[in-house]
Amino acid sequence: EGVAKRMTQKKLNTISKLDIDCIVLICPFCGIMYDRYQSLIAAESDKGYKIPVLYYPQLLGLALGIETQKLGFDTNSVKVDELLERMGF
């Protein structure tokens, strides 16, 4: 966990400086690190990360017109409501 957490923190630092709306992932372990651990890493490093994380199947579901309530966004640790609103959902 230590190496993965350090690598994730380094990447979050880089990502947070970019003009992005979210991170889209396919890897379940990456999802754990970038979504679930984001607040822990932020607290340990005094950073205010709030980068929404979407899984590729969630994004694909949106593109296919599946209702947001059926795509599991309620399980995302970093809330995606504002992002979905900006996307028109």
PDB file with one MODEL, atoms N, CA, C and O in Angstrom:
MODEL        1
ATOM      1  N   GLU A   1       0.824  -1.198   0.000  1.00  0.00           N
ATOM      2  CA  GLU A   1       0.000   0.000   0.000  1.00  0.00           C
ATOM      3  C   GLU A   1       0.863   1.254   0.000  1.00  0.00           C
ATOM      4  O   GLU A   1       0.482   2.242  -0.628  1.00  0.00           O
ATOM      5  N   GLY A   2       1.994   1.259   0.668  1.00  0.00           N
ATOM      6  CA  GLY A   2       2.818   2.455   0.779  1.00  0.00           C
ATOM      7  C   GLY A   2       3.300   2.984  -0.556  1.00  0.00           C
ATOM      8  O   GLY A   2       3.191   4.179  -0.829  1.00  0.00           O
ATOM      9  N   VAL A   3       3.833   2.103  -1.394  1.00  0.00           N
ATOM     10  CA  VAL A   3       4.332   2.523  -2.706  1.00  0.00           C
ATOM     11  C   VAL A   3       3.178   3.001  -3.574  1.00  0.00           C
ATOM     12  O   VAL A   3       3.279   4.042  -4.224  1.00  0.00           O
ATOM     13  N   ALA A   4       2.089   2.254  -3.588  1.00  0.00           N
ATOM     14  CA  ALA A   4       0.928   2.630  -4.400  1.00  0.00           C
ATOM     15  C   ALA A   4       0.358   3.971  -3.949  1.00  0.00           C
ATOM     16  O   ALA A   4      -0.028   4.800  -4.772  1.00  0.00           O
ATOM     17  N   LYS A   5       0.310   4.175  -2.636  1.00  0.00           N
ATOM     18  CA  LYS A   5      -0.224   5.433  -2.114  1.00  0.00           C
ATOM     19  C   LYS A   5       0.673   6.610  -2.485  1.00  0.00           C
ATOM     20  O   LYS A   5       0.181   7.680  -2.841  1.00  0.00           O
ATOM     21  N   ARG A   6       1.983   6.414  -2.401  1.00  0.00           N
ATOM     22  CA  ARG A   6       2.919   7.484  -2.782  1.00  0.00           C
ATOM     23  C   ARG A   6       2.804   7.805  -4.271  1.00  0.00           C
ATOM     24  O   ARG A   6       2.814   8.972  -4.664  1.00  0.00           O
ATOM     25  N   MET A   7       2.694   6.768  -5.090  1.00  0.00           N
ATOM     26  CA  MET A   7       2.546   6.987  -6.531  1.00  0.00           C
ATOM     27  C   MET A   7       1.234   7.713  -6.835  1.00  0.00           C
ATOM     28  O   MET A   7       1.193   8.603  -7.684  1.00  0.00           O
ATOM     29  N   THR A   8       0.181   7.333  -6.145  1.00  0.00           N
ATOM     30  CA  THR A   8      -1.114   7.978  -6.345  1.00  0.00           C
ATOM     31  C   THR A   8      -1.047   9.434  -5.927  1.00  0.00           C
ATOM     32  O   THR A   8      -1.579  10.302  -6.620  1.00  0.00           O
ATOM     33  N   GLN A   9      -0.399   9.716  -4.803  1.00  0.00           N
ATOM     34  CA  GLN A   9      -0.265  11.100  -4.349  1.00  0.00           C
ATOM     35  C   GLN A   9       0.502  11.924  -5.375  1.00  0.00           C
ATOM     36  O   GLN A   9       0.109  13.049  -5.684  1.00  0.00           O
ATOM     37  N   LYS A  10       1.574  11.386  -5.896  1.00  0.00           N
ATOM     38  CA  LYS A  10       2.365  12.102  -6.903  1.00  0.00           C
ATOM     39  C   LYS A  10       1.508  12.408  -8.136  1.00  0.00           C
ATOM     40  O   LYS A  10       1.549  13.514  -8.674  1.00  0.00           O
ATOM     41  N   LYS A  11       0.739  11.420  -8.568  1.00  0.00           N
ATOM     42  CA  LYS A  11      -0.119  11.623  -9.740  1.00  0.00           C
ATOM     43  C   LYS A  11      -1.248  12.603  -9.438  1.00  0.00           C
ATOM     44  O   LYS A  11      -1.590  13.426 -10.287  1.00  0.00           O
ATOM     45  N   LEU A  12      -1.833  12.528  -8.240  1.00  0.00           N
ATOM     46  CA  LEU A  12      -2.879  13.479  -7.870  1.00  0.00           C
ATOM     47  C   LEU A  12      -2.333  14.900  -7.829  1.00  0.00           C
ATOM     48  O   LEU A  12      -3.020  15.838  -8.233  1.00  0.00           O
ATOM     49  N   ASN A  13      -1.108  15.069  -7.344  1.00  0.00           N
ATOM     50  CA  ASN A  13      -0.485  16.396  -7.351  1.00  0.00           C
ATOM     51  C   ASN A  13      -0.391  16.937  -8.767  1.00  0.00           C
ATOM     52  O   ASN A  13      -0.708  18.100  -9.016  1.00  0.00           O
ATOM     53  N   THR A  14       0.043  16.098  -9.689  1.00  0.00           N
ATOM     54  CA  THR A  14       0.171  16.513 -11.085  1.00  0.00           C
ATOM     55  C   THR A  14      -1.194  16.798 -11.695  1.00  0.00           C
ATOM     56  O   THR A  14      -1.392  17.831 -12.334  1.00  0.00           O
ATOM     57  N   ILE A  15      -2.127  15.884 -11.497  1.00  0.00           N
ATOM     58  CA  ILE A  15      -3.467  16.024 -12.066  1.00  0.00           C
ATOM     59  C   ILE A  15      -4.162  17.275 -11.537  1.00  0.00           C
ATOM     60  O   ILE A  15      -4.853  17.961 -12.289  1.00  0.00           O
ATOM     61  N   SER A  16      -3.987  17.579 -10.259  1.00  0.00           N
ATOM     62  CA  SER A  16      -4.681  18.718  -9.652  1.00  0.00           C
ATOM     63  C   SER A  16      -4.245  20.051 -10.250  1.00  0.00           C
ATOM     64  O   SER A  16      -4.952  21.049 -10.110  1.00  0.00           O
ATOM     65  N   LYS A  17      -3.101  20.082 -10.907  1.00  0.00           N
ATOM     66  CA  LYS A  17      -2.607  21.312 -11.537  1.00  0.00           C
ATOM     67  C   LYS A  17      -3.136  21.489 -12.959  1.00  0.00           C
ATOM     68  O   LYS A  17      -2.942  22.538 -13.573  1.00  0.00           O
ATOM     69  N   LEU A  18      -3.799  20.465 -13.472  1.00  0.00           N
ATOM     70  CA  LEU A  18      -4.311  20.495 -14.836  1.00  0.00           C
ATOM     71  C   LEU A  18      -5.769  20.940 -14.851  1.00  0.00           C
ATOM     72  O   LEU A  18      -6.472  20.838 -13.846  1.00  0.00           O
ATOM     73  N   ASP A  19      -6.205  21.427 -15.985  1.00  0.00           N
ATOM     74  CA  ASP A  19      -7.593  21.858 -16.144  1.00  0.00           C
ATOM     75  C   ASP A  19      -8.422  20.667 -16.628  1.00  0.00           C
ATOM     76  O   ASP A  19      -8.736  20.555 -17.813  1.00  0.00           O
ATOM     77  N   ILE A  20      -8.767  19.784 -15.695  1.00  0.00           N
ATOM     78  CA  ILE A  20      -9.537  18.589 -16.045  1.00  0.00           C
ATOM     79  C   ILE A  20     -10.854  18.587 -15.286  1.00  0.00           C
ATOM     80  O   ILE A  20     -11.000  19.257 -14.263  1.00  0.00           O
ATOM     81  N   ASP A  21     -11.797  17.834 -15.794  1.00  0.00           N
ATOM     82  CA  ASP A  21     -13.091  17.711 -15.126  1.00  0.00           C
ATOM     83  C   ASP A  21     -13.167  16.476 -14.244  1.00  0.00           C
ATOM     84  O   ASP A  21     -13.849  16.480 -13.219  1.00  0.00           O
ATOM     85  N   CYS A  22     -12.467  15.421 -14.640  1.00  0.00           N
ATOM     86  CA  CYS A  22     -12.527  14.176 -13.886  1.00  0.00           C
ATOM     87  C   CYS A  22     -11.424  13.237 -14.355  1.00  0.00           C
ATOM     88  O   CYS A  22     -10.704  13.516 -15.313  1.00  0.00           O
ATOM     89  N   ILE A  23     -11.317  12.124 -13.654  1.00  0.00           N
ATOM     90  CA  ILE A  23     -10.429  11.030 -14.041  1.00  0.00           C
ATOM     91  C   ILE A  23     -11.342   9.875 -14.447  1.00  0.00           C
ATOM     92  O   ILE A  23     -12.299   9.562 -13.739  1.00  0.00           O
ATOM     93  N   VAL A  24     -11.053   9.242 -15.581  1.00  0.00           N
ATOM     94  CA  VAL A  24     -11.818   8.072 -16.016  1.00  0.00           C
ATOM     95  C   VAL A  24     -10.894   6.865 -15.961  1.00  0.00           C
ATOM     96  O   VAL A  24      -9.801   6.875 -16.528  1.00  0.00           O
ATOM     97  N   LEU A  25     -11.350   5.825 -15.268  1.00  0.00           N
ATOM     98  CA  LEU A  25     -10.526   4.639 -15.044  1.00  0.00           C
ATOM     99  C   LEU A  25     -11.240   3.366 -15.467  1.00  0.00           C
ATOM    100  O   LEU A  25     -12.469   3.307 -15.508  1.00  0.00           O
ATOM    101  N   ILE A  26     -10.456   2.363 -15.775  1.00  0.00           N
ATOM    102  CA  ILE A  26     -11.000   1.026 -16.037  1.00  0.00           C
ATOM    103  C   ILE A  26     -10.527   0.040 -14.967  1.00  0.00           C
ATOM    104  O   ILE A  26     -11.185  -0.971 -14.719  1.00  0.00           O
ATOM    105  N   CYS A  27      -9.403   0.328 -14.342  1.00  0.00           N
ATOM    106  CA  CYS A  27      -8.764  -0.574 -13.385  1.00  0.00           C
ATOM    107  C   CYS A  27      -9.411  -0.452 -11.995  1.00  0.00           C
ATOM    108  O   CYS A  27      -9.434   0.646 -11.437  1.00  0.00           O
ATOM    109  N   PRO A  28      -9.931  -1.537 -11.425  1.00  0.00           N
ATOM    110  CA  PRO A  28     -10.540  -1.477 -10.095  1.00  0.00           C
ATOM    111  C   PRO A  28      -9.569  -1.021  -9.002  1.00  0.00           C
ATOM    112  O   PRO A  28      -9.963  -0.267  -8.113  1.00  0.00           O
ATOM    113  N   PHE A  29      -8.309  -1.465  -9.053  1.00  0.00           N
ATOM    114  CA  PHE A  29      -7.354  -1.039  -8.029  1.00  0.00           C
ATOM    115  C   PHE A  29      -7.086   0.461  -8.144  1.00  0.00           C
ATOM    116  O   PHE A  29      -6.991   1.156  -7.132  1.00  0.00           O
ATOM    117  N   CYS A  30      -6.966   0.955  -9.368  1.00  0.00           N
ATOM    118  CA  CYS A  30      -6.780   2.398  -9.564  1.00  0.00           C
ATOM    119  C   CYS A  30      -7.984   3.158  -9.018  1.00  0.00           C
ATOM    120  O   CYS A  30      -7.845   4.241  -8.449  1.00  0.00           O
ATOM    121  N   GLY A  31      -9.163   2.578  -9.200  1.00  0.00           N
ATOM    122  CA  GLY A  31     -10.369   3.202  -8.672  1.00  0.00           C
ATOM    123  C   GLY A  31     -10.319   3.334  -7.165  1.00  0.00           C
ATOM    124  O   GLY A  31     -10.712   4.361  -6.611  1.00  0.00           O
ATOM    125  N   ILE A  32      -9.841   2.309  -6.509  1.00  0.00           N
ATOM    126  CA  ILE A  32      -9.693   2.367  -5.053  1.00  0.00           C
ATOM    127  C   ILE A  32      -8.717   3.473  -4.678  1.00  0.00           C
ATOM    128  O   ILE A  32      -8.997   4.282  -3.793  1.00  0.00           O
ATOM    129  N   MET A  33      -7.587   3.505  -5.342  1.00  0.00           N
ATOM    130  CA  MET A  33      -6.554   4.483  -4.985  1.00  0.00           C
ATOM    131  C   MET A  33      -6.985   5.916  -5.303  1.00  0.00           C
ATOM    132  O   MET A  33      -6.819   6.806  -4.468  1.00  0.00           O
ATOM    133  N   TYR A  34      -7.535   6.151  -6.494  1.00  0.00           N
ATOM    134  CA  TYR A  34      -7.877   7.517  -6.896  1.00  0.00           C
ATOM    135  C   TYR A  34      -9.200   8.002  -6.323  1.00  0.00           C
ATOM    136  O   TYR A  34      -9.358   9.201  -6.094  1.00  0.00           O
ATOM    137  N   ASP A  35     -10.131   7.131  -6.090  1.00  0.00           N
ATOM    138  CA  ASP A  35     -11.424   7.551  -5.560  1.00  0.00           C
ATOM    139  C   ASP A  35     -11.478   7.383  -4.045  1.00  0.00           C
ATOM    140  O   ASP A  35     -11.650   8.365  -3.323  1.00  0.00           O
ATOM    141  N   ARG A  36     -11.336   6.175  -3.563  1.00  0.00           N
ATOM    142  CA  ARG A  36     -11.515   5.910  -2.140  1.00  0.00           C
ATOM    143  C   ARG A  36     -10.395   6.491  -1.272  1.00  0.00           C
ATOM    144  O   ARG A  36     -10.655   6.955  -0.162  1.00  0.00           O
ATOM    145  N   TYR A  37      -9.176   6.469  -1.757  1.00  0.00           N
ATOM    146  CA  TYR A  37      -8.052   6.945  -0.953  1.00  0.00           C
ATOM    147  C   TYR A  37      -7.769   8.433  -1.153  1.00  0.00           C
ATOM    148  O   TYR A  37      -6.926   8.998  -0.457  1.00  0.00           O
ATOM    149  N   GLN A  38      -8.457   9.068  -2.088  1.00  0.00           N
ATOM    150  CA  GLN A  38      -8.167  10.464  -2.393  1.00  0.00           C
ATOM    151  C   GLN A  38      -8.296  11.368  -1.169  1.00  0.00           C
ATOM    152  O   GLN A  38      -7.437  12.219  -0.939  1.00  0.00           O
ATOM    153  N   SER A  39      -9.346  11.197  -0.391  1.00  0.00           N
ATOM    154  CA  SER A  39      -9.528  12.050   0.790  1.00  0.00           C
ATOM    155  C   SER A  39      -8.474  11.762   1.850  1.00  0.00           C
ATOM    156  O   SER A  39      -8.016  12.684   2.525  1.00  0.00           O
ATOM    157  N   LEU A  40      -8.081  10.506   2.009  1.00  0.00           N
ATOM    158  CA  LEU A  40      -7.030  10.145   2.964  1.00  0.00           C
ATOM    159  C   LEU A  40      -5.695  10.766   2.552  1.00  0.00           C
ATOM    160  O   LEU A  40      -4.991  11.348   3.378  1.00  0.00           O
ATOM    161  N   ILE A  41      -5.360  10.640   1.293  1.00  0.00           N
ATOM    162  CA  ILE A  41      -4.112  11.221   0.782  1.00  0.00           C
ATOM    163  C   ILE A  41      -4.155  12.735   0.913  1.00  0.00           C
ATOM    164  O   ILE A  41      -3.154  13.355   1.271  1.00  0.00           O
ATOM    165  N   ALA A  42      -5.305  13.338   0.626  1.00  0.00           N
ATOM    166  CA  ALA A  42      -5.445  14.791   0.741  1.00  0.00           C
ATOM    167  C   ALA A  42      -5.236  15.244   2.180  1.00  0.00           C
ATOM    168  O   ALA A  42      -4.563  16.246   2.423  1.00  0.00           O
ATOM    169  N   ALA A  43      -5.804  14.518   3.130  1.00  0.00           N
ATOM    170  CA  ALA A  43      -5.669  14.881   4.542  1.00  0.00           C
ATOM    171  C   ALA A  43      -4.226  14.759   5.014  1.00  0.00           C
ATOM    172  O   ALA A  43      -3.745  15.592   5.782  1.00  0.00           O
ATOM    173  N   GLU A  44      -3.542  13.726   4.556  1.00  0.00           N
ATOM    174  CA  GLU A  44      -2.152  13.515   4.964  1.00  0.00           C
ATOM    175  C   GLU A  44      -1.198  14.526   4.342  1.00  0.00           C
ATOM    176  O   GLU A  44      -0.125  14.784   4.887  1.00  0.00           O
ATOM    177  N   SER A  45      -1.580  15.097   3.211  1.00  0.00           N
ATOM    178  CA  SER A  45      -0.669  16.004   2.509  1.00  0.00           C
ATOM    179  C   SER A  45      -1.152  17.448   2.524  1.00  0.00           C
ATOM    180  O   SER A  45      -0.557  18.305   1.870  1.00  0.00           O
ATOM    181  N   ASP A  46      -2.222  17.728   3.259  1.00  0.00           N
ATOM    182  CA  ASP A  46      -2.809  19.073   3.326  1.00  0.00           C
ATOM    183  C   ASP A  46      -3.196  19.608   1.955  1.00  0.00           C
ATOM    184  O   ASP A  46      -3.101  20.810   1.704  1.00  0.00           O
ATOM    185  N   LYS A  47      -3.628  18.729   1.077  1.00  0.00           N
ATOM    186  CA  LYS A  47      -4.107  19.126  -0.246  1.00  0.00           C
ATOM    187  C   LYS A  47      -5.622  19.007  -0.254  1.00  0.00           C
ATOM    188  O   LYS A  47      -6.188  18.187   0.469  1.00  0.00           O
ATOM    189  N   GLY A  48      -6.263  19.802  -1.049  1.00  0.00           N
ATOM    190  CA  GLY A  48      -7.724  19.777  -1.126  1.00  0.00           C
ATOM    191  C   GLY A  48      -8.244  19.060  -2.351  1.00  0.00           C
ATOM    192  O   GLY A  48      -9.039  19.615  -3.109  1.00  0.00           O
ATOM    193  N   TYR A  49      -7.802  17.831  -2.552  1.00  0.00           N
ATOM    194  CA  TYR A  49      -8.264  17.092  -3.724  1.00  0.00           C
ATOM    195  C   TYR A  49      -9.762  16.840  -3.644  1.00  0.00           C
ATOM    196  O   TYR A  49     -10.277  16.422  -2.608  1.00  0.00           O
ATOM    197  N   LYS A  50     -10.438  17.092  -4.722  1.00  0.00           N
ATOM    198  CA  LYS A  50     -11.855  16.743  -4.886  1.00  0.00           C
ATOM    199  C   LYS A  50     -12.067  16.417  -6.362  1.00  0.00           C
ATOM    200  O   LYS A  50     -12.983  16.938  -6.998  1.00  0.00           O
ATOM    201  N   ILE A  51     -11.216  15.556  -6.895  1.00  0.00           N
ATOM    202  CA  ILE A  51     -11.248  15.226  -8.314  1.00  0.00           C
ATOM    203  C   ILE A  51     -12.220  14.066  -8.520  1.00  0.00           C
ATOM    204  O   ILE A  51     -11.972  12.959  -8.043  1.00  0.00           O
ATOM    205  N   PRO A  52     -13.327  14.313  -9.227  1.00  0.00           N
ATOM    206  CA  PRO A  52     -14.274  13.223  -9.472  1.00  0.00           C
ATOM    207  C   PRO A  52     -13.617  12.093 -10.264  1.00  0.00           C
ATOM    208  O   PRO A  52     -12.806  12.331 -11.158  1.00  0.00           O
ATOM    209  N   VAL A  53     -13.982  10.872  -9.918  1.00  0.00           N
ATOM    210  CA  VAL A  53     -13.443   9.689 -10.588  1.00  0.00           C
ATOM    211  C   VAL A  53     -14.618   8.891 -11.148  1.00  0.00           C
ATOM    212  O   VAL A  53     -15.541   8.525 -10.420  1.00  0.00           O
ATOM    213  N   LEU A  54     -14.568   8.630 -12.443  1.00  0.00           N
ATOM    214  CA  LEU A  54     -15.583   7.807 -13.092  1.00  0.00           C
ATOM    215  C   LEU A  54     -14.933   6.523 -13.571  1.00  0.00           C
ATOM    216  O   LEU A  54     -13.791   6.518 -14.031  1.00  0.00           O
ATOM    217  N   TYR A  55     -15.672   5.448 -13.457  1.00  0.00           N
ATOM    218  CA  TYR A  55     -15.232   4.205 -14.080  1.00  0.00           C
ATOM    219  C   TYR A  55     -15.702   4.231 -15.528  1.00  0.00           C
ATOM    220  O   TYR A  55     -16.767   4.768 -15.832  1.00  0.00           O
ATOM    221  N   TYR A  56     -14.912   3.655 -16.409  1.00  0.00           N
ATOM    222  CA  TYR A  56     -15.262   3.639 -17.829  1.00  0.00           C
ATOM    223  C   TYR A  56     -16.683   3.112 -18.069  1.00  0.00           C
ATOM    224  O   TYR A  56     -17.416   3.706 -18.860  1.00  0.00           O
ATOM    225  N   PRO A  57     -17.097   2.026 -17.419  1.00  0.00           N
ATOM    226  CA  PRO A  57     -18.474   1.558 -17.634  1.00  0.00           C
ATOM    227  C   PRO A  57     -19.530   2.604 -17.245  1.00  0.00           C
ATOM    228  O   PRO A  57     -20.601   2.651 -17.851  1.00  0.00           O
ATOM    229  N   GLN A  58     -19.238   3.437 -16.243  1.00  0.00           N
ATOM    230  CA  GLN A  58     -20.171   4.504 -15.876  1.00  0.00           C
ATOM    231  C   GLN A  58     -20.261   5.532 -17.002  1.00  0.00           C
ATOM    232  O   GLN A  58     -21.354   5.961 -17.370  1.00  0.00           O
ATOM    233  N   LEU A  59     -19.118   5.923 -17.544  1.00  0.00           N
ATOM    234  CA  LEU A  59     -19.090   6.892 -18.638  1.00  0.00           C
ATOM    235  C   LEU A  59     -19.782   6.319 -19.876  1.00  0.00           C
ATOM    236  O   LEU A  59     -20.546   7.017 -20.543  1.00  0.00           O
ATOM    237  N   LEU A  60     -19.516   5.069 -20.175  1.00  0.00           N
ATOM    238  CA  LEU A  60     -20.165   4.405 -21.302  1.00  0.00           C
ATOM    239  C   LEU A  60     -21.677   4.356 -21.089  1.00  0.00           C
ATOM    240  O   LEU A  60     -22.451   4.588 -22.018  1.00  0.00           O
ATOM    241  N   GLY A  61     -22.086   4.056 -19.872  1.00  0.00           N
ATOM    242  CA  GLY A  61     -23.513   4.036 -19.552  1.00  0.00           C
ATOM    243  C   GLY A  61     -24.174   5.382 -19.797  1.00  0.00           C
ATOM    244  O   GLY A  61     -25.286   5.445 -20.319  1.00  0.00           O
ATOM    245  N   LEU A  62     -23.488   6.469 -19.418  1.00  0.00           N
ATOM    246  CA  LEU A  62     -24.015   7.807 -19.689  1.00  0.00           C
ATOM    247  C   LEU A  62     -24.174   8.027 -21.187  1.00  0.00           C
ATOM    248  O   LEU A  62     -25.198   8.535 -21.644  1.00  0.00           O
ATOM    249  N   ALA A  63     -23.155   7.640 -21.946  1.00  0.00           N
ATOM    250  CA  ALA A  63     -23.189   7.812 -23.403  1.00  0.00           C
ATOM    251  C   ALA A  63     -24.323   7.006 -24.037  1.00  0.00           C
ATOM    252  O   ALA A  63     -24.882   7.412 -25.056  1.00  0.00           O
ATOM    253  N   LEU A  64     -24.657   5.877 -23.439  1.00  0.00           N
ATOM    254  CA  LEU A  64     -25.725   5.023 -23.963  1.00  0.00           C
ATOM    255  C   LEU A  64     -27.112   5.436 -23.465  1.00  0.00           C
ATOM    256  O   LEU A  64     -28.118   4.841 -23.851  1.00  0.00           O
ATOM    257  N   GLY A  65     -27.157   6.464 -22.602  1.00  0.00           N
ATOM    258  CA  GLY A  65     -28.436   6.970 -22.125  1.00  0.00           C
ATOM    259  C   GLY A  65     -29.003   6.256 -20.916  1.00  0.00           C
ATOM    260  O   GLY A  65     -30.184   6.413 -20.608  1.00  0.00           O
ATOM    261  N   ILE A  66     -28.197   5.484 -20.231  1.00  0.00           N
ATOM    262  CA  ILE A  66     -28.664   4.799 -19.021  1.00  0.00           C
ATOM    263  C   ILE A  66     -28.837   5.829 -17.903  1.00  0.00           C
ATOM    264  O   ILE A  66     -28.007   6.725 -17.746  1.00  0.00           O
ATOM    265  N   GLU A  67     -29.896   5.702 -17.142  1.00  0.00           N
ATOM    266  CA  GLU A  67     -30.172   6.640 -16.054  1.00  0.00           C
ATOM    267  C   GLU A  67     -29.019   6.666 -15.053  1.00  0.00           C
ATOM    268  O   GLU A  67     -28.447   5.627 -14.724  1.00  0.00           O
ATOM    269  N   THR A  68     -28.689   7.854 -14.580  1.00  0.00           N
ATOM    270  CA  THR A  68     -27.563   8.002 -13.649  1.00  0.00           C
ATOM    271  C   THR A  68     -27.766   7.181 -12.379  1.00  0.00           C
ATOM    272  O   THR A  68     -26.796   6.698 -11.794  1.00  0.00           O
ATOM    273  N   GLN A  69     -29.018   7.018 -11.946  1.00  0.00           N
ATOM    274  CA  GLN A  69     -29.298   6.263 -10.729  1.00  0.00           C
ATOM    275  C   GLN A  69     -28.923   4.789 -10.873  1.00  0.00           C
ATOM    276  O   GLN A  69     -28.708   4.104  -9.872  1.00  0.00           O
ATOM    277  N   LYS A  70     -28.843   4.302 -12.095  1.00  0.00           N
ATOM    278  CA  LYS A  70     -28.537   2.894 -12.338  1.00  0.00           C
ATOM    279  C   LYS A  70     -27.049   2.638 -12.568  1.00  0.00           C
ATOM    280  O   LYS A  70     -26.644   1.495 -12.779  1.00  0.00           O
ATOM    281  N   LEU A  71     -26.232   3.694 -12.530  1.00  0.00           N
ATOM    282  CA  LEU A  71     -24.810   3.552 -12.867  1.00  0.00           C
ATOM    283  C   LEU A  71     -23.885   3.516 -11.652  1.00  0.00           C
ATOM    284  O   LEU A  71     -22.664   3.502 -11.808  1.00  0.00           O
ATOM    285  N   GLY A  72     -24.448   3.501 -10.455  1.00  0.00           N
ATOM    286  CA  GLY A  72     -23.641   3.321  -9.252  1.00  0.00           C
ATOM    287  C   GLY A  72     -22.848   4.534  -8.803  1.00  0.00           C
ATOM    288  O   GLY A  72     -21.870   4.392  -8.069  1.00  0.00           O
ATOM    289  N   PHE A  73     -23.251   5.730  -9.231  1.00  0.00           N
ATOM    290  CA  PHE A  73     -22.512   6.921  -8.817  1.00  0.00           C
ATOM    291  C   PHE A  73     -22.593   7.156  -7.313  1.00  0.00           C
ATOM    292  O   PHE A  73     -21.739   7.833  -6.741  1.00  0.00           O
ATOM    293  N   ASP A  74     -23.614   6.600  -6.674  1.00  0.00           N
ATOM    294  CA  ASP A  74     -23.741   6.752  -5.225  1.00  0.00           C
ATOM    295  C   ASP A  74     -22.634   6.023  -4.473  1.00  0.00           C
ATOM    296  O   ASP A  74     -22.428   6.278  -3.286  1.00  0.00           O
ATOM    297  N   THR A  75     -21.918   5.119  -5.142  1.00  0.00           N
ATOM    298  CA  THR A  75     -20.811   4.406  -4.493  1.00  0.00           C
ATOM    299  C   THR A  75     -19.477   5.124  -4.658  1.00  0.00           C
ATOM    300  O   THR A  75     -18.491   4.748  -4.024  1.00  0.00           O
ATOM    301  N   ASN A  76     -19.434   6.157  -5.505  1.00  0.00           N
ATOM    302  CA  ASN A  76     -18.196   6.920  -5.665  1.00  0.00           C
ATOM    303  C   ASN A  76     -17.916   7.702  -4.385  1.00  0.00           C
ATOM    304  O   ASN A  76     -18.819   8.332  -3.835  1.00  0.00           O
ATOM    305  N   SER A  77     -16.693   7.667  -3.915  1.00  0.00           N
ATOM    306  CA  SER A  77     -16.330   8.401  -2.695  1.00  0.00           C
ATOM    307  C   SER A  77     -16.302   9.902  -2.938  1.00  0.00           C
ATOM    308  O   SER A  77     -16.825  10.676  -2.137  1.00  0.00           O
ATOM    309  N   VAL A  78     -15.692  10.311  -4.041  1.00  0.00           N
ATOM    310  CA  VAL A  78     -15.685  11.725  -4.417  1.00  0.00           C
ATOM    311  C   VAL A  78     -16.977  11.959  -5.190  1.00  0.00           C
ATOM    312  O   VAL A  78     -17.217  11.318  -6.213  1.00  0.00           O
ATOM    313  N   LYS A  79     -17.797  12.864  -4.710  1.00  0.00           N
ATOM    314  CA  LYS A  79     -19.108  13.099  -5.307  1.00  0.00           C
ATOM    315  C   LYS A  79     -18.974  13.598  -6.747  1.00  0.00           C
ATOM    316  O   LYS A  79     -18.100  14.405  -7.062  1.00  0.00           O
ATOM    317  N   VAL A  80     -19.857  13.099  -7.607  1.00  0.00           N
ATOM    318  CA  VAL A  80     -19.808  13.439  -9.030  1.00  0.00           C
ATOM    319  C   VAL A  80     -21.027  14.255  -9.471  1.00  0.00           C
ATOM    320  O   VAL A  80     -21.192  14.514 -10.663  1.00  0.00           O
ATOM    321  N   ASP A  81     -21.875  14.660  -8.535  1.00  0.00           N
ATOM    322  CA  ASP A  81     -23.111  15.374  -8.873  1.00  0.00           C
ATOM    323  C   ASP A  81     -22.852  16.633  -9.698  1.00  0.00           C
ATOM    324  O   ASP A  81     -23.513  16.858 -10.711  1.00  0.00           O
ATOM    325  N   GLU A  82     -21.901  17.446  -9.272  1.00  0.00           N
ATOM    326  CA  GLU A  82     -21.595  18.689  -9.987  1.00  0.00           C
ATOM    327  C   GLU A  82     -21.086  18.394 -11.399  1.00  0.00           C
ATOM    328  O   GLU A  82     -21.458  19.077 -12.354  1.00  0.00           O
ATOM    329  N   LEU A  83     -20.247  17.387 -11.524  1.00  0.00           N
ATOM    330  CA  LEU A  83     -19.735  16.982 -12.833  1.00  0.00           C
ATOM    331  C   LEU A  83     -20.878  16.533 -13.735  1.00  0.00           C
ATOM    332  O   LEU A  83     -20.956  16.949 -14.891  1.00  0.00           O
ATOM    333  N   LEU A  84     -21.759  15.694 -13.219  1.00  0.00           N
ATOM    334  CA  LEU A  84     -22.889  15.210 -14.011  1.00  0.00           C
ATOM    335  C   LEU A  84     -23.785  16.361 -14.443  1.00  0.00           C
ATOM    336  O   LEU A  84     -24.298  16.363 -15.562  1.00  0.00           O
ATOM    337  N   GLU A  85     -23.973  17.332 -13.569  1.00  0.00           N
ATOM    338  CA  GLU A  85     -24.786  18.498 -13.906  1.00  0.00           C
ATOM    339  C   GLU A  85     -24.145  19.288 -15.047  1.00  0.00           C
ATOM    340  O   GLU A  85     -24.831  19.710 -15.977  1.00  0.00           O
ATOM    341  N   ARG A  86     -22.827  19.485 -14.971  1.00  0.00           N
ATOM    342  CA  ARG A  86     -22.123  20.200 -16.052  1.00  0.00           C
ATOM    343  C   ARG A  86     -22.194  19.432 -17.368  1.00  0.00           C
ATOM    344  O   ARG A  86     -22.159  20.026 -18.446  1.00  0.00           O
ATOM    345  N   MET A  87     -22.295  18.100 -17.270  1.00  0.00           N
ATOM    346  CA  MET A  87     -22.391  17.259 -18.462  1.00  0.00           C
ATOM    347  C   MET A  87     -23.824  17.195 -18.997  1.00  0.00           C
ATOM    348  O   MET A  87     -24.066  16.630 -20.064  1.00  0.00           O
ATOM    349  N   GLY A  88     -24.762  17.769 -18.262  1.00  0.00           N
ATOM    350  CA  GLY A  88     -26.149  17.793 -18.708  1.00  0.00           C
ATOM    351  C   GLY A  88     -26.996  16.638 -18.220  1.00  0.00           C
ATOM    352  O   GLY A  88     -28.026  16.334 -18.822  1.00  0.00           O
ATOM    353  N   PHE A  89     -26.583  15.985 -17.139  1.00  0.00           N
ATOM    354  CA  PHE A  89     -27.346  14.854 -16.591  1.00  0.00           C
ATOM    355  C   PHE A  89     -27.965  15.216 -15.260  1.00  0.00           C
ATOM    356  O   PHE A  89     -28.643  14.390 -14.649  1.00  0.00           O
TER     357      PHE A  89
ENDMDL
END
